[in-house]
Amino acid sequence: DFLCISLVNGFIQLRYNLGEKTVILQTLQKVQASGNTWHSLKAGRAGNEGYLDMDGINVTQKASPGMNALDTHTDFFVGGVSSLNLVNSMAIENEPTSFTGCIREIVINNKELKLTATDPKSGANVGDCDGTVCGYTVCKNSGTCQVENSGFSCSCPQEWTGTTCEQSIHCSENMCGSHALCIPQPSSFSYTCVCALGWSGKYCDSKIKFYIAQFVGNSYIKYTDPYYGKRNLQYSRISLNFTTNQTDGLIVWMGKSEDEDNDFLAIGIANGTLKVVINLGERISVPLMHSKYFTCCDGKWHFVTVVQNQTCVKVYFDEEVIIFEDIDPQRKYTALNYGGICYFGGFEIGRKVNIVTTGLFQKEFIGKIKDVVLFQDSRKIQLMKAEGYNIYDGNSGN
């Protein structure tokens, strides 16, 4: 399998192969070869449907029956490769040659790559393209960069301040403690403090302990499983207690959630019903729901367990089996490669649940979670010792 973007006879080509045939898309217009025109390029695939867009002019390839996952386990190369004989002969029209020109702002699956001298894994014969200290995106948030004798300076839009326009004016004199993030609230010309795990209060200066985690809507916990390397990923299991009075919300997401190809196991509530979704490699799972249970939003504690035995999924709700399905009788993928990451209640600040889960779940969780057990571990995981923000002590009233 491969995905390759190349410059061929003045046109941009996207070529990809998911295991069957090579799909070729080419831009309608040529690239300006003068060397002083920047072009915006968007290319990719959803399943086996491809698209290529240069400067707003789009070319697409409709989906057809067949394979729809890109199985590549190599490094990501930009501008060239370490050895040209590594390039698949179908990946480019002519003999492969390295790129000559300038590249800036590369975003892969909504994650920007840092094109610096130190961030990439390796490289060779790459220089500074801008030629000045301003470079690219030195000034954040649409700031304008000027070259000075002593370096550079940024002219910032009125909502931003700081040497690189990195700070909102609403947070420039904030009183948030050292265990907090300042989140600007432009509509009210103010800010709120979002507290790290173990801290609370208006300015996050009160230390707290909890064994029941209370989520208020823009909260999350990210737990890293220390035993991930020893797990048998063909037989996964997670159980927990939760309570909520909301009809929608993501309770737990086992998986890295970095791009669409990451495996995951997700539990949440949709339209008042428990919803479980599993992806073991190609997002082949149809969401599993049980319409009989509208009781999960009644403010009472409920116990849920999800067991994955290769492609068989069993869901217990208050100790009764409500779902038992084989999501792929062909047994193409049988392991839950979740990367040792479990999110509870939502994702990092600024990452919306409906976007990260591509609409599988609509909102962050509002409610309480306790007694989380992974696999057959004898101990509950300690939510207090994870990473997270905006988690309150849910012990009161329980």
C-alpha positions as CSV (number, residue, x, y, z in Angstrom):
1,D,0.0,0.0,0.0
2,F,1.1,3.6,-0.6
3,L,0.0,7.2,-0.9
4,C,2.2,9.6,-2.9
5,I,1.9,13.2,-4.0
6,S,4.3,14.2,-6.7
7,L,5.1,16.9,-9.4
8,V,4.8,15.4,-12.9
9,N,5.4,17.5,-16.0
10,G,4.3,20.6,-14.2
11,F,1.1,19.0,-12.7
12,I,0.5,17.7,-9.2
13,Q,-0.4,14.0,-9.0
14,L,-1.9,12.0,-6.1
15,R,-1.5,8.3,-6.4
16,Y,-2.6,5.7,-3.9
17,N,-3.0,1.9,-3.7
18,L,-5.0,0.2,-0.9
19,G,-4.0,-3.3,-1.9
20,E,-5.8,-3.7,-5.3
21,K,-5.4,-1.1,-7.9
22,T,-3.5,2.2,-8.2
23,V,-5.8,5.3,-8.3
24,I,-4.3,8.4,-10.1
25,L,-5.6,11.9,-9.7
26,Q,-4.0,15.0,-11.4
27,T,-4.6,18.7,-11.1
28,L,-6.3,20.6,-13.9
29,Q,-3.8,23.5,-13.7
30,K,0.0,23.6,-13.8
31,V,2.2,24.7,-11.0
32,Q,3.9,28.1,-11.5
33,A,7.5,27.3,-12.1
34,S,8.8,30.9,-11.5
35,G,9.7,30.0,-7.9
36,N,7.9,32.9,-6.3
37,T,4.3,31.7,-6.1
38,W,3.0,29.7,-3.2
39,H,0.3,27.1,-3.9
40,S,-2.2,25.6,-1.5
41,L,-2.6,21.8,-1.9
42,K,-5.1,19.5,-0.2
43,A,-5.0,15.8,-1.0
44,G,-6.3,12.7,0.7
45,R,-8.8,9.9,0.8
46,A,-11.9,8.8,2.7
47,G,-12.0,5.0,2.3
48,N,-11.0,4.5,-1.3
49,E,-12.5,7.8,-2.5
50,G,-9.7,10.3,-3.3
51,Y,-9.6,14.0,-3.7
52,L,-6.9,16.5,-4.9
53,D,-7.3,20.3,-4.6
54,M,-4.8,22.9,-5.7
55,D,-5.6,26.5,-5.0
56,G,-9.3,25.7,-4.6
57,I,-9.8,23.7,-7.8
58,N,-10.9,20.2,-6.9
59,V,-10.5,16.8,-8.6
60,T,-12.2,13.7,-7.0
61,Q,-12.3,10.0,-7.6
62,K,-15.6,8.4,-6.6
63,A,-15.5,5.4,-4.2
64,S,-15.8,1.9,-5.7
65,P,-16.2,-1.5,-4.1
66,G,-13.1,-3.0,-2.6
67,M,-10.4,-2.3,0.0
68,N,-10.7,1.0,1.8
69,A,-7.8,1.0,4.4
70,L,-4.3,2.3,3.8
71,D,-2.0,-0.2,5.6
72,T,1.4,1.5,5.8
73,H,3.8,1.1,8.7
74,T,6.7,3.2,7.4
75,D,8.1,6.6,8.2
76,F,6.5,9.7,6.5
77,F,8.8,11.2,3.9
78,V,8.6,14.8,2.6
79,G,10.5,16.1,-0.4
80,G,12.4,12.9,-1.0
81,V,13.2,9.5,0.5
82,S,16.4,8.1,2.0
83,S,16.8,5.7,-1.0
84,L,14.9,6.3,-4.2
85,N,14.6,2.5,-4.8
86,L,12.2,2.4,-1.9
87,V,9.6,4.1,-4.0
88,N,7.0,1.8,-5.5
89,S,7.2,1.8,-9.3
90,M,3.5,2.6,-9.5
91,A,3.7,5.5,-7.0
92,I,5.1,8.0,-9.6
93,E,4.8,8.3,-13.4
94,N,8.5,8.7,-14.3
95,E,11.7,7.8,-12.5
96,P,11.5,9.1,-8.9
97,T,13.5,12.3,-8.2
98,S,13.6,14.4,-5.1
99,F,11.7,17.7,-4.9
100,T,13.4,21.0,-5.5
101,G,11.5,24.0,-4.1
102,C,9.9,25.2,-0.9
103,I,7.3,23.5,1.4
104,R,5.6,25.0,4.4
105,E,2.7,24.2,6.7
106,I,2.2,20.4,6.3
107,V,-1.0,19.2,8.1
108,I,-1.6,15.4,8.3
109,N,-5.0,14.3,9.7
110,N,-5.5,17.8,11.3
111,K,-2.1,17.6,13.0
112,E,0.6,20.1,11.8
113,L,4.1,18.8,11.3
114,K,6.9,21.0,12.7
115,L,9.3,21.7,9.8
116,T,12.3,22.7,11.9
117,A,15.9,21.4,12.0
118,T,15.2,19.4,15.2
119,D,11.7,18.0,15.1
120,P,11.8,15.6,12.2
121,K,13.3,12.1,12.8
122,S,15.9,12.6,10.1
123,G,16.6,14.3,6.8
124,A,19.3,15.6,4.5
125,N,20.1,18.7,2.2
126,V,17.2,20.8,3.5
127,G,17.7,24.6,4.1
128,D,15.8,27.6,5.2
129,C,13.5,28.7,2.5
130,D,12.3,32.1,3.8
131,G,15.8,33.4,4.4
132,T,14.8,35.7,7.2
133,V,14.2,35.4,11.0
134,C,10.5,35.8,10.2
135,G,10.2,32.4,8.7
136,Y,6.6,31.0,8.6
137,T,4.0,31.4,11.3
138,V,6.5,33.0,13.7
139,C,3.8,35.4,14.6
140,K,0.7,33.5,15.8
141,N,-3.0,34.4,15.3
142,S,-2.6,36.4,12.1
143,G,0.1,38.6,13.4
144,T,2.4,40.4,11.0
145,C,6.2,39.8,11.2
146,Q,8.8,42.5,10.7
147,V,12.6,41.9,10.4
148,E,14.5,44.0,12.9
149,N,18.2,44.6,13.5
150,S,17.9,42.6,16.7
151,G,15.7,39.8,15.2
152,F,12.0,40.3,14.5
153,S,8.9,41.9,16.0
154,C,5.2,41.0,15.6
155,S,2.4,43.4,15.0
156,C,-0.6,41.8,16.6
157,P,-4.4,42.0,16.0
158,Q,-6.2,43.8,18.7
159,E,-7.4,40.6,20.5
160,W,-3.8,39.3,20.9
161,T,-0.6,40.3,22.6
162,G,2.8,38.9,23.5
163,T,6.1,38.7,21.6
164,T,4.6,36.3,19.0
165,C,0.9,37.3,19.5
166,E,0.5,34.0,21.4
167,Q,-1.6,35.4,24.3
168,S,-5.2,36.6,24.3
169,I,-5.5,40.1,25.8
170,H,-8.2,38.7,28.1
171,C,-5.6,36.4,29.7
172,S,-2.7,38.8,29.7
173,E,-3.3,39.7,33.4
174,N,-5.1,36.6,34.5
175,M,-5.1,35.3,38.1
176,C,-5.1,31.6,37.3
177,G,-2.8,29.5,39.4
178,S,0.2,27.5,38.2
179,H,-2.1,24.4,37.9
180,A,-4.5,26.1,35.5
181,L,-5.1,27.1,31.8
182,C,-6.5,30.5,31.1
183,I,-9.3,30.2,28.5
184,P,-10.3,33.6,27.0
185,Q,-13.9,34.6,26.9
186,P,-14.0,37.4,24.3
187,S,-17.8,37.8,24.3
188,S,-17.6,38.9,28.0
189,F,-14.1,40.5,27.8
190,S,-13.0,38.1,30.5
191,Y,-11.5,34.6,31.1
192,T,-12.0,31.4,33.0
193,C,-9.5,29.2,34.7
194,V,-9.5,25.5,33.8
195,C,-8.0,23.4,36.5
196,A,-5.6,20.5,36.2
197,L,-6.4,17.2,37.9
198,G,-6.3,17.6,41.7
199,W,-7.1,21.3,41.8
200,S,-10.3,23.4,41.9
201,G,-11.6,26.8,42.7
202,K,-12.1,29.9,40.6
203,Y,-8.3,30.3,40.2
204,C,-7.5,26.6,40.6
205,D,-5.6,27.2,43.9
206,S,-7.4,24.6,46.1
207,K,-6.0,21.1,46.2
208,I,-8.6,18.3,46.1
209,K,-8.7,14.5,46.1
210,F,-11.3,12.3,44.6
211,Y,-12.2,8.7,43.8
212,I,-15.4,9.7,42.0
213,A,-14.7,12.0,39.0
214,Q,-17.3,14.7,38.2
215,F,-17.3,16.0,34.6
216,V,-19.0,19.3,33.8
217,G,-18.9,19.4,30.0
218,N,-15.5,20.8,29.1
219,S,-13.7,18.2,31.2
220,Y,-11.5,15.2,30.3
221,I,-9.2,12.7,31.8
222,K,-6.4,11.0,29.7
223,Y,-5.1,7.8,31.3
224,T,-2.0,6.0,30.0
225,D,-2.2,2.3,30.7
226,P,1.2,1.2,32.1
227,Y,0.5,-2.4,31.3
228,Y,-0.3,-1.9,27.6
229,G,2.8,-3.7,26.4
230,K,1.8,-6.9,28.3
231,R,-1.9,-6.9,27.3
232,N,-3.4,-9.6,25.0
233,L,-5.2,-7.1,22.7
234,Q,-7.5,-9.8,21.2
235,Y,-9.3,-10.0,24.5
236,S,-10.0,-6.5,25.8
237,R,-12.4,-5.5,28.6
238,I,-13.4,-2.3,30.4
239,S,-16.0,-1.8,33.1
240,L,-17.1,1.3,35.1
241,N,-19.9,3.0,37.0
242,F,-21.4,6.2,35.7
243,T,-24.3,8.5,36.5
244,T,-25.8,11.3,34.4
245,N,-29.0,13.1,33.6
246,Q,-28.0,14.0,30.1
247,T,-29.2,12.2,27.0
248,D,-25.9,12.6,25.0
249,G,-22.2,12.3,26.0
250,L,-19.0,10.4,25.5
251,I,-18.1,8.3,28.6
252,V,-14.9,6.6,27.5
253,W,-12.7,6.3,24.4
254,M,-10.0,3.7,24.4
255,G,-7.7,4.7,21.7
256,K,-5.1,7.3,20.6
257,S,-7.7,9.4,18.6
258,E,-5.0,11.0,16.5
259,D,-6.3,10.0,13.1
260,E,-9.2,8.0,11.5
261,D,-7.1,4.8,11.2
262,N,-6.5,4.5,15.0
263,D,-8.3,1.5,16.6
264,F,-10.7,2.4,19.4
265,L,-13.4,1.2,21.7
266,A,-16.0,3.8,22.7
267,I,-18.8,3.9,25.1
268,G,-21.3,6.8,25.4
269,I,-24.9,7.9,25.4
270,A,-26.8,8.9,22.2
271,N,-30.4,10.0,22.3
272,G,-30.8,8.6,25.8
273,T,-29.4,5.2,24.8
274,L,-26.2,3.4,25.6
275,K,-24.0,3.3,22.5
276,V,-20.9,1.2,21.9
277,V,-18.6,1.6,18.8
278,I,-15.5,-0.5,18.1
279,N,-12.9,-0.1,15.3
280,L,-10.4,-3.0,15.0
281,G,-8.8,-1.7,11.8
282,E,-11.2,-0.4,9.2
283,R,-14.0,1.2,11.2
284,I,-16.1,-1.8,10.2
285,S,-18.2,-1.8,13.3
286,V,-21.8,-0.6,13.0
287,P,-22.6,1.3,16.3
288,L,-24.1,-1.1,18.8
289,M,-27.2,0.4,20.6
290,H,-30.0,-1.1,22.6
291,S,-33.2,1.0,22.4
292,K,-34.8,-0.7,25.3
293,Y,-32.6,1.1,27.8
294,F,-33.6,4.7,28.2
295,T,-32.8,4.5,31.9
296,C,-29.1,5.5,31.6
297,C,-29.9,9.2,31.9
298,D,-31.9,9.1,35.2
299,G,-29.3,10.4,37.6
300,K,-28.8,6.9,39.1
301,W,-25.6,4.9,39.1
302,H,-25.3,2.3,36.3
303,F,-22.6,-0.3,35.8
304,V,-21.4,-1.0,32.2
305,T,-18.9,-3.6,31.0
306,V,-17.8,-4.1,27.4
307,V,-15.9,-7.3,26.5
308,Q,-14.1,-7.7,23.2
309,N,-13.2,-11.3,22.3
310,Q,-11.5,-10.9,18.9
311,T,-14.4,-9.8,16.8
312,C,-17.2,-10.7,19.2
313,V,-18.5,-7.9,21.4
314,K,-20.5,-8.4,24.6
315,V,-22.0,-5.4,26.5
316,Y,-23.4,-5.7,30.0
317,F,-25.6,-3.0,31.5
318,D,-26.4,-3.3,35.2
319,E,-25.1,-6.9,34.9
320,E,-27.5,-7.9,32.2
321,V,-26.2,-8.8,28.7
322,I,-27.9,-6.3,26.4
323,I,-25.6,-6.7,23.3
324,F,-23.8,-9.7,21.9
325,E,-22.6,-9.4,18.3
326,D,-19.9,-10.6,16.0
327,I,-18.8,-7.4,14.2
328,D,-16.7,-9.2,11.6
329,P,-17.3,-12.9,11.0
330,Q,-14.4,-12.8,8.5
331,R,-12.0,-12.2,11.3
332,K,-9.9,-9.7,9.2
333,Y,-8.8,-7.7,12.3
334,T,-9.1,-9.2,15.8
335,A,-7.0,-7.0,18.1
336,L,-7.8,-3.7,19.7
337,N,-4.6,-1.7,19.2
338,Y,-5.6,1.2,21.4
339,G,-2.1,2.5,22.1
340,G,-2.5,2.3,25.8
341,I,-4.6,5.5,25.9
342,C,-8.0,5.9,27.5
343,Y,-10.0,9.2,27.4
344,F,-12.8,9.7,29.8
345,G,-15.5,12.4,29.3
346,G,-14.0,14.0,26.3
347,F,-10.7,15.1,24.8
348,E,-8.0,17.8,25.3
349,I,-9.2,21.4,25.6
350,G,-10.1,22.7,22.2
351,R,-10.8,19.3,20.7
352,K,-14.6,18.8,20.2
353,V,-16.1,15.4,20.7
354,N,-18.3,15.5,17.6
355,I,-15.2,16.4,15.4
356,V,-12.7,13.9,16.9
357,T,-15.3,11.0,16.8
358,T,-16.5,12.1,13.3
359,G,-20.1,12.4,14.6
360,L,-20.3,9.1,16.5
361,F,-20.8,11.1,19.7
362,Q,-22.1,14.6,19.9
363,K,-21.1,16.1,23.2
364,E,-18.7,15.9,26.1
365,F,-19.9,13.9,29.1
366,I,-21.7,15.6,32.0
367,G,-21.9,13.4,35.1
368,K,-19.8,11.2,37.3
369,I,-17.5,8.2,36.7
370,K,-16.0,5.7,39.2
371,D,-14.7,2.2,39.6
372,V,-12.9,1.9,36.2
373,V,-11.3,-1.5,35.7
374,L,-9.3,-2.4,32.6
375,F,-9.0,-6.0,31.4
376,Q,-9.1,-8.4,34.4
377,D,-6.9,-6.2,36.6
378,S,-7.4,-6.7,40.3
379,R,-7.3,-3.0,41.0
380,K,-9.3,0.0,39.8
381,I,-7.3,2.6,37.9
382,Q,-6.5,5.7,39.8
383,L,-8.1,8.5,37.9
384,M,-6.4,11.0,40.2
385,K,-3.0,10.1,38.8
386,A,-3.9,10.7,35.1
387,E,-3.8,13.8,33.0
388,G,-6.8,16.0,32.7
389,Y,-8.6,19.3,33.3
390,N,-11.8,20.6,34.8
391,I,-12.5,17.5,37.0
392,Y,-14.4,18.0,40.2
393,D,-14.7,15.9,43.3
394,G,-17.8,13.8,42.8
395,N,-17.7,12.2,46.3
396,S,-20.3,14.3,47.9
397,G,-23.8,12.8,48.0
398,N,-22.6,9.3,47.2
